Amino acid sequence: FFFSSRRRHTRFLPVSWARRCVQETERILGDKDNLTLFTMKQLAEIQLKLGELNTAMENHEKFVSGQIEIFGEASNTTAWAYYYRGRFRTELGQLKEAQEDLVKSRDILVNSSLIALAMAEIQMELESYEYAFKKAEMSLKQRQQTFVEFQMEYGEYYILFLRYYLHKKDEVNFLKYIQLLESLINHIFKECSDHGLKASLMFYQGLWELQKNAAESKLKGVELLEKGYRMAERIYGHDSFYIGCFANAFAEGLITVGELEQAKGLLEQIEDTLGSNDLLQKSIMYGDTLTNLGSIAFKQESFDKYKDFYTQAIQAYQWQLNESHEKVRKVRELLGSELPEN
C-alpha cells in the first residue's frame, strides 16, 4: 500500500536526484485516480527539492482534495494526505497551517507516532520545549515497540533531542545524543561523504561551541557551522531554501567573531532566495535572515538600514509566531534600541 507509515526523506537527498526524477514522474501521470494522486504527491516532493514551491503547493492541494473526493473526509488514506501536506508546510515554515493539517490527521489516526513527532517538531519551534520533548519521547518509544527497522528515522528524533538539550544547556545529554547521531551516521552512511544528517550534526556541534564564552570555542563553532553550511550547499545547491537555516547559523557565528562583511554577503544571497518567493517571505527562516542583516547594519552604524531590516523581520515572524515568542521580543527590543551618540 503506497501510504507507508515510514516517512520519505526527500529533504536529505541531493538536488541532482530530483532533476533526474522530475521528467519521469511527469510522464507517468495519467487518468488512474488514486495512482495519479499519489504520483502528484511524489511530483510535489520533487518540485520542493527543485525550489518550485508554488507549483509544489498546488500539487499538494490537488493531492489532498482528490483523496477527500475518493475516500471521504474521515478515511485513513485522507488522514495520511493531511499528514504529508502538513510535513510539506512545516518544511516551508508555515507552522500554523502545518499544525492544522496534522491535527486533522491526528483526529483520524489517533495513535500515530509519526504525527506525534511532526507535532513535536512544530511545538519545539514555537518554544513549547517541555511539551515537544515529552511528545517526541513518547513517539520514539511507540515506534520502537511497533517497528523493528526504522534506523533512518532515529536521526530525526536525535536532532529534535539535540535542539531541546541545546536550549536547556544540558551538556551531558547533548553530548550523549551527539554520540548517538554520529554512531547512526557511521553505521548507515559510512559510504556517503555528504548527507543531510551529517550537515545537521555539524550544525548542532557548532551551535553548542558558539554559546560558550571562550573565544577559542566560538572560533571552533564558526568552523563547524561553516562545514555544515558547505555540506548543505553541496547537497541542496547554493540557491536552495533548504540551506537557509545553515546559512543563518553560520552568518550569526561570523557576526559573533566580527566577520561582518563575509556574513553580509552570505545573508544577502539567502535573502534573494527567500524573499523572491511569496511562500518563503512568510517564513521564520526569512525573519532570521532579516534579523541578522539588521544586526550587521547596526554594528556597521548603517542606522538608516537596520530599522528597516528589523521591521521587515517582525513582519515575517508575525505570520507564524505570536508576540511573546523570543524571536519577536528580541527584535522588538533591538528595534527600540537607542542610537549611539555621534
N, C-alpha and C positions, 0 to 999 in steps of 0.2 A: 504494500500500500504506500503511495507516494508521500503521504504525510507522516514521515518518520518522526519519532519523538526526539531524535538526535538532531541538534542544530547544525545547519550548514554554515561552515566557517569561511564564507567567501571573502570576508574582510581581511583574512590572513593570507590570501592568495595574491600573486603579483598581477599587475595590470596586463602584462603580456598574455596571461591566461585568458583574461576577459576578452581581449581583442580577437583571439583565435576562436572563441566560442560564439561571439555575438552573431556572426553571419549564419552559422549552422543552426543556431537556436531560432532565428527569424525564419529560416527555410522550412522548419517543421510545423510552424503554426498553421492550423487548418480549421476544420469545422467539426471537431470531435468533442465539443462541450468541455467536459472536465479535464481531458488531456490538454486541450487548448489553454484552459485557465491555468493549469499547473505550469505549462511552458511559458505563459505570460509572466508568472511569478519568477521563474528562473531568468527570463529576459530582464526583468526589473532589477534583479540582483547584479546581473552583468552590467546593466546601464549605470547602476550605482557605482560600480567599480570604475567605470569609464568617466564618471563625473557628469553623466547625462541625467541630472537629478530630477528635473521636471518631468521628463518622459518616463523615468522610473516610477515616480509617484503616480502618474496617470495609469500605468500598467498595474500597479498595486491596487489602485482604486477599482479598476475593472476586475481584477482578480477577486477581491472581496465581494463586490456586488454580484459577480457571477456565481460565486459559491452560495450566497444567500438565495439567489434565484433558483438554483438547482436543488439545494439541500434544506433551505429554510434557515431561519434565524437561530434556532436552538440546537442545531446539529453539531457533532464533534468536529466535522470537517470545516464548518464555518468558524468554529472556535479557533482552530489552528490557523485559518486565514487571518483572523483578527490578531493572533499572536505574531505571525510573520510580518504583518503591516506594522504592528507595534514595535518590533525589533528594528524594522526599517526606519521608522520615525525616531527611534532612540539614536540610531546612527547619525541622523541629521541634527540631533539636539532638540527635537520637537517633543519635549518631555511631557507636556500636558496632554497633547494628542496621543502620544505613545501610551501614557498611563490609561487613558480612556479605552483604547483598544485592548490593552492587557486585562483591564477589569472585565470587559465583555467576555474575553476568552476565559478568564478565571471563573466567572459565574457559571460557565458550562462545564469546564474541565476543572473541577473544584480542587483536586489534589495534585495538580501538575507541578512537578519540581522545577521544570524549565520556566514556567510562567513565574514561579516564586523567585527564581534567580533573576529574571528580567525585571521584575518589580523591585528587587533589592538594588539593582544597579541604578535605577532611576531614583530611588529613595536616598542612595548614597550621594548622588549629585545634588539632591535637594537638602542635604545636610541632616537627614534623619539617620545619623550614623548607627546608633544602637539598634534601631528597628531594622535597618538594612542588614546589619551584621547577623542578627538573630535569624532573619528570613533566609539569608544565604547559608548559614549553618544548618538549619532545618532542611533546606533544599538539598544540600550536599549529602546529608545522612540518608535522605529519601532516595536519592539517585544511587548511592552505594548499595542500598538494600534491594533496589529494583533492577539495576543494570550492572553486569559484571565488567564489561569493557566500555568505558567511555573516557579513556585517559585524556583525549584531546580536550574534553570539557573541564577536566581538573584545572587546566590553565586559567579558565575564566573565573573559577572560584578563587584560585590563588591570587589573581590580580585584584579582585574585589577585597579580599582579606588584607592584601598589602596596602591598599588605599585606606582601609579602616585603621590599621596599626600605624601608618604614617601620620594620620590625623591624631591618633592617641599618643604619638611619640613613644610607643612601646617597642624598645629596641629588641628585646628578646624574641617576641613573637614576630616582629617584622623580619628579622634575620632568619627565623625559622621558615617563613614562607618564601623568602628569597632562595633558601637552600632547596626547598621542595620544588619551586619553579625551575631552578637550574637543573635538578635531577630529572624532572619531567622532560625538559627540552633536550638534555643529553640523551635521554632514553628514546624519544620519539623522533627527534630532528637532528640526530648526530651527523647525518649525511647532507643536511641542508645548511648552507652557510648563512643565508638570510631568511628570517621568518618573523612574522608579526609578534609572536610571543617573545622572541629574543629581543626585539626592539623595545617591547614593553618592560622586560626585565631591566634593561639598562636605564630606561626612563625612570623607574621607581628607585633604582640604586642611586641615580643622580639626584633625584629629589631629596632622598634621605641625607646625602652628603651636603647638599646645598643648605639645609636647615641648621647645620651645625655652625658654631661661632668661629671656629678656626679658619684662617684664610686658606690653609692647605686643603682642608676639607671642601671648601667652596670651589676651589680650582679643580679638585678631583670630581666634584659634582658636575661642573660645567663640561668637563671632558667626557663623562659618561652620558650626559644629556646630548652632547654633540654626536657621539657614536650611535645612540638610539635614533636621533633625528636622521643621520646619514643612512642608516639601515632602512628606516621607514621610507626615505626618499627613493632608495633603490628599489624597494618593493612596490610602492604605490605610484611613483612619479612625482616630480617636484611641484606640479601644479594640481595635485590631488587634495581634496579637502580632508582626506584621511590623515595627512601629516600635520594638520593644524594644531592638535594638542602637543605633538612632539616639538613643533617649531616654537610654540608659545613658551613651553617649559625651557627649551634651550635659550630662547631670547631673554627670558627672565633671569636665567643664570648669567648670561652675558651682561645684563644690566647690573646685576649684583656685583660683578667684578669690574665694572667700569668700561666695558667694551661697548659703548653706546652706538657707534656707527655701524658696527657689524650686526648688532641686534636690530637696528633700524632697517637695514637692508633686508634682513630676513623677514621681518614683520610686514614690510611693505609688499613683499612678494605674496605673503599669505593673505594680506588684506585684499589684494587684487583678486585672488582666487575666491575668497569667501564673499566679498562684497559684490561680486558680479552676478550672484545668484540670489533671487529673492527668498528662496527657502533658507539659505545659509545666513542671510542678513538678520534672521530672527533667532540665530543660534547662540548658545553660551560661548562657543569657541570664538565667534566673531567679536563678542563682547570682550573676551580675554585679549584678543589681538589689539583692539582699540585702547583698552586699558594700558597695555604695555607701551603702545605708541605714545599715549598721554604721559606716561612716566618718563619716557625719554625726552619728550618735548619740555617737560618741566625741568628736568636735570640740565638740559641744554639752554634753559632760560628762553625757550620759544613760547612765551606766555600767551601769545595770540592763538597758538595752536592747541595747547594742552587742554584748555577747557572745551574746545570743540570735540577733541577725541573722547574726553570723559563723558560729555553729554551724549554722544553717539553710543558709547559703551553702555550707559544706563538704558538707553532705548533698546539696544539689542538684548540686554539681560531681562528687561521687563516683559518680554514675550513669554519667558519660561519661568522666571523667578519672582518671588514676592519681595516686598520692600525689606523684610527682616533678614533676607539671605546675606551672608557675609560678603559676597562679591558686590552686591548692590550697596551695602552700607559702606564698604571700603571706598568705592568710587565716589559716593556722595561726600564722604569726609575729605577726600582728595580734591574734589571739585570746590569745596568750601575753604580750602587752604588759603592762608594769607600769602600774597605775593611778597617776595623778599624786597627789601629796600634797595633802590638803585644806588 
